[in-house]
Amino acid sequence: MPIASPDLTGRQEELLDYIVEYITEKDCQPSYRQMAGAMGIKNVNGVVCHLDALELKGFLKRPDKHTARSLAIDWDRYQAKKKGRKSK
């Protein structure tokens, strides 16, 4: 899948950080509703749009978009972003 832009918007980065923090603390992934609640988004579709963008930019994959909690974070790309390096 081609990468549209490696730069994240503030909201995309906020959501990605929330997902990573949730996984780190609870050792499982947040549901779409949990993400929406944490982000102050009223409709789960808003979360889906952000996840689509994160997937397009290569920060995560959703092997099965119709299965709950099926996110796969690209940890190398995430760490590179956090360290301020450009990701591959």
N, C-alpha and C positions, 0 to 999 in steps of 0.2 A: 504494500500500500504506500503510495507516495506521501511525503510529508509536506503539508501545505505551508506551514511556517513553524519554526521551532519556538517562536516566542509565544508565551501564554498571556492571556489577559489576566487581570487581577483576580477576577472571579474563578477562572479556570485554575489558577495557581492555588487559590484558597480551597477549592474543592479537592484538588489533588493532595494538598497538605492534610486536609481533613481525613481523606481516605487512608493515607499513609499513617497518620496518627492513630486512627481507629484500629487499623490492622495491627499496629505495633502494640497498642494497649490491650486489645481484646482478643488478639490472635484469630480474628475472623473479619469478614468484610461487612461494611454497613449496607443496609438495604437502601433502595432508592428513596423510600419514604424517610429514612433516617437522614440521608444526605440532604433531602429537601428541607427537613426541619432544621438541621444544623446551619444551612445556608440561608434560611428565611425565604425559601422559594415555596410558593403556594401550590404549584402544580408539579407533579413528578416529571412531566414532559420537559420542564425547564432543566432538570437534572440530566435527562437523556440528551438534551442538546449540548450541554457542557461535556458530558462523557463522549459524545460523538466527536467533538472538537479535540478532546484529549487523545482520543484514539487516532484521529487523523494526523495529529502532530507527533504521534509515536510514543506518548507517555504511558499508555496502557492499551490493553487488548481486551475485548469481550468475546471470548470463544463462542459463547451462546448468548446472544442478546436477549433471549426470551427466558433465560434462567436466572433466578435471583442469585445475587452474590457471586457472579462469575467474572470478576475482574482479574486481570493479570497485569500488575504494575511492571513497567520496564525500570527496574531498580537502578541500573547503570545510568540511564538517561536522567532519572530523577536525581540521583546523587550528583551528577555532573551539573545539573541545573542549580542545585543548592550550593554547590561550590563555585558557581559563577562561570564555569567552563561551558563552551559550546558543546552540545551533544552531537553524536554522529548522525 
